[in-house]
Amino acid sequence: MSKRFYDHLFTDAVQAMQDENGALGLYARQMAEEAPANDRLGDKETQFISMRDGFYQATVSESGWPYVQFRGGPRGFLTVLDEKTIAYADFRGNRQYISTGNLSHDDRIAMILVDYPNSARIKILGRAKLVEMVDDPALMERLQDTTYKGRPERAVVVTVEGFDWNCPQHLPVRLTIEEMQPILAPFQQEMAQLKEENKLLKQKIASLT
């Protein structure tokens, strides 16, 4: 856990609840004043982020309510620009613009990235900036995958404030169709072979009658 992640989220009320439930001591090192900030993305975080094809993000509305949304795209559409910055192309969706509107008045954003097959996830806190396509064409070109059907409207650039590799306990193992393909391939091949053998046997039987 990064020190900045703790600074933002371990409020007095949270620490009181941790103390009440006997968990406060688990985070003593992160709570120490001399603990390093560790809020810069390393090779492990960069590789993990680059392999995701979606994530959950939360923004804050003007009414004070949090708004959680799933953002998806081609694998790697969430791009690490440097050790403190990540960005993604904001594709056109249902055109409610709730997340976009929220970020225009409050730049705080929370993200959860999950690797279901390997039961791993990371939480990221950041400050988001909306960048229109005409304002930074080079950035949009870097973020856009021309093979993807989604139409980008702008870029969302996030300055990382802190992150935490979350406990994998209770995280279900799920696979996408793409991830299932290597597992299914041998069975599909065997099925095709059996169908062909069955076809030949039917032809042979038919020739005997």
C-alpha positions as CSV (number, residue, x, y, z in Angstrom):
1,M,0.0,0.0,0.0
2,S,1.3,3.4,-0.9
3,K,1.7,6.0,1.9
4,R,-0.4,8.5,-0.1
5,F,-3.2,5.9,-0.4
6,Y,-3.2,5.6,3.3
7,D,-3.1,9.4,3.8
8,H,-6.2,9.9,1.7
9,L,-8.4,7.0,2.9
10,F,-7.4,6.1,6.5
11,T,-9.4,8.8,8.1
12,D,-10.0,9.1,11.8
13,A,-13.3,7.3,11.4
14,V,-11.6,4.5,9.5
15,Q,-8.8,4.1,12.0
16,A,-11.3,4.0,14.8
17,M,-13.1,1.2,13.1
18,Q,-9.9,-0.6,12.5
19,D,-8.9,-0.3,16.1
20,E,-12.4,-1.5,17.2
21,N,-11.9,-4.6,15.1
22,G,-8.3,-5.3,16.0
23,A,-6.9,-4.4,12.6
24,L,-5.2,-1.1,13.2
25,G,-1.8,-2.7,14.0
26,L,-1.7,-4.4,10.5
27,Y,-1.1,-1.0,9.0
28,A,1.5,0.4,11.4
29,R,4.3,0.6,8.8
30,Q,2.1,2.5,6.4
31,M,1.0,4.9,9.2
32,A,4.6,5.7,10.2
33,E,5.7,9.2,9.3
34,E,8.9,7.9,7.8
35,A,7.2,5.5,5.5
36,P,8.0,6.2,1.8
37,A,5.2,7.7,-0.3
38,N,5.6,4.9,-2.9
39,D,3.0,6.5,-5.1
40,R,4.9,6.0,-8.4
41,L,4.0,3.2,-10.8
42,G,6.7,0.6,-11.2
43,D,7.2,-2.2,-13.7
44,K,4.8,-4.5,-11.9
45,E,2.0,-1.9,-12.0
46,T,2.7,-0.9,-15.6
47,Q,2.6,-4.4,-16.8
48,F,-0.6,-5.1,-14.9
49,I,-2.4,-2.0,-16.2
50,S,-1.3,-2.6,-19.8
51,M,-3.0,-6.0,-19.8
52,R,-6.5,-4.9,-18.8
53,D,-9.4,-4.5,-21.1
54,G,-11.6,-2.8,-18.6
55,F,-11.8,-1.3,-15.1
56,Y,-14.3,0.3,-12.7
57,Q,-14.0,4.0,-11.9
58,A,-15.8,6.2,-9.3
59,T,-16.3,9.9,-9.5
60,V,-18.0,12.4,-7.2
61,S,-21.2,14.2,-8.3
62,E,-22.1,17.8,-7.3
63,S,-24.8,16.3,-5.1
64,G,-22.1,14.4,-3.1
65,W,-23.1,11.0,-4.4
66,P,-20.3,8.7,-5.7
67,Y,-20.9,7.4,-9.2
68,V,-19.3,4.1,-10.3
69,Q,-19.0,3.1,-13.9
70,F,-17.3,0.4,-15.9
71,R,-15.0,1.5,-18.7
72,G,-14.0,-1.0,-21.3
73,G,-12.0,-1.1,-24.5
74,P,-9.3,-3.1,-26.3
75,R,-6.7,-4.7,-24.1
76,G,-4.2,-2.0,-23.0
77,F,-6.4,1.0,-23.8
78,L,-5.6,2.3,-20.3
79,T,-2.1,3.5,-21.0
80,V,0.8,4.3,-18.6
81,L,2.3,7.6,-19.9
82,D,4.9,7.8,-17.1
83,E,5.4,6.6,-13.5
84,K,2.8,9.1,-12.3
85,T,0.4,9.4,-15.2
86,I,-2.1,7.0,-16.8
87,A,-4.6,7.9,-19.6
88,Y,-7.4,6.4,-21.7
89,A,-9.5,7.3,-24.7
90,D,-13.0,8.2,-23.6
91,F,-15.3,6.3,-26.0
92,R,-18.8,7.5,-26.8
93,G,-21.4,5.5,-24.9
94,N,-24.9,6.2,-23.8
95,R,-24.2,10.0,-23.9
96,Q,-25.3,10.6,-20.3
97,Y,-21.9,12.1,-19.6
98,I,-22.2,11.6,-15.8
99,S,-18.6,10.7,-15.2
100,T,-17.4,13.5,-17.5
101,G,-19.6,16.0,-15.8
102,N,-18.5,14.9,-12.4
103,L,-14.8,15.3,-13.4
104,S,-15.4,18.7,-14.8
105,H,-16.2,20.0,-11.3
106,D,-14.3,17.6,-9.1
107,D,-11.2,15.9,-10.5
108,R,-10.9,13.2,-7.9
109,I,-11.2,9.6,-9.3
110,A,-10.9,6.1,-7.9
111,M,-10.2,3.1,-10.1
112,I,-10.2,-0.7,-9.5
113,L,-8.5,-2.9,-12.1
114,V,-9.1,-6.6,-11.8
115,D,-7.3,-9.7,-13.3
116,Y,-10.0,-12.3,-12.7
117,P,-8.1,-15.4,-14.0
118,N,-5.1,-14.7,-11.7
119,S,-7.1,-13.3,-8.7
120,A,-5.3,-10.0,-8.6
121,R,-6.5,-6.4,-8.4
122,I,-5.1,-2.9,-7.8
123,K,-6.9,0.2,-6.5
124,I,-5.8,3.6,-7.8
125,L,-6.6,7.1,-6.5
126,G,-5.9,10.0,-8.8
127,R,-6.7,13.5,-10.2
128,A,-8.3,13.4,-13.6
129,K,-8.0,16.0,-16.4
130,L,-10.3,15.9,-19.5
131,V,-8.4,16.6,-22.7
132,E,-10.4,17.2,-25.9
133,M,-9.2,15.7,-29.2
134,V,-8.4,19.0,-30.8
135,D,-6.3,20.1,-27.9
136,D,-3.8,17.3,-28.0
137,P,-4.0,15.2,-31.3
138,A,-0.7,13.5,-30.5
139,L,-2.0,12.2,-27.2
140,M,-5.2,10.9,-28.8
141,E,-3.2,9.2,-31.5
142,R,-1.2,7.4,-28.9
143,L,-4.3,6.3,-27.0
144,Q,-6.5,5.3,-29.9
145,D,-6.5,1.8,-31.3
146,T,-7.6,2.1,-34.9
147,T,-8.7,-1.5,-35.0
148,Y,-11.3,-0.9,-32.2
149,K,-14.8,0.1,-33.3
150,G,-15.3,2.6,-30.4
151,R,-15.3,6.3,-31.2
152,P,-13.1,8.3,-28.8
153,E,-14.5,11.8,-27.9
154,R,-11.7,12.9,-25.6
155,A,-8.8,11.7,-23.4
156,V,-9.0,11.2,-19.6
157,V,-5.5,11.8,-18.1
158,V,-5.1,10.7,-14.5
159,T,-2.3,11.8,-12.2
160,V,-1.8,9.0,-9.7
161,E,-2.1,10.1,-6.1
162,G,-1.7,6.6,-4.6
163,F,-2.4,2.9,-5.1
164,D,-2.9,-0.3,-3.3
165,W,-2.6,-4.0,-4.4
166,N,-5.8,-5.4,-2.9
167,C,-6.2,-8.7,-1.1
168,P,-7.4,-11.4,-3.6
169,Q,-9.6,-13.1,-1.0
170,H,-13.2,-13.6,-2.2
171,L,-12.2,-12.5,-5.7
172,P,-13.9,-15.0,-8.1
173,V,-12.0,-16.6,-11.0
174,R,-13.6,-15.5,-14.3
175,L,-12.5,-15.9,-17.9
176,T,-13.4,-13.9,-21.0
177,I,-14.1,-15.8,-24.3
178,E,-10.6,-14.8,-25.4
179,E,-9.1,-16.2,-22.3
180,M,-11.1,-19.4,-22.6
181,Q,-10.1,-20.1,-26.2
182,P,-6.7,-21.8,-25.4
183,I,-8.6,-24.1,-22.9
184,L,-11.4,-24.8,-25.4
185,A,-9.3,-25.3,-28.5
186,P,-8.3,-29.0,-27.8
187,F,-12.0,-29.9,-27.1
188,Q,-13.1,-28.1,-30.2
189,Q,-10.5,-29.9,-32.3
190,E,-11.5,-33.3,-30.8
191,M,-15.2,-32.5,-31.5
192,A,-14.4,-31.6,-35.1
193,Q,-12.5,-34.8,-35.5
194,L,-15.3,-36.9,-34.0
195,K,-17.9,-35.2,-36.3
196,E,-15.8,-36.1,-39.3
197,E,-15.4,-39.7,-38.2
198,N,-19.1,-39.9,-37.6
199,K,-19.8,-38.6,-41.0
200,L,-17.5,-41.2,-42.6
201,L,-19.1,-44.0,-40.6
202,K,-22.6,-42.9,-41.7
203,Q,-21.4,-42.9,-45.3
204,K,-19.9,-46.4,-44.9
205,I,-23.2,-47.7,-43.3
206,A,-25.2,-46.1,-46.1
207,S,-23.1,-47.8,-48.8
208,L,-23.8,-51.3,-47.2
209,T,-27.6,-50.9,-47.4
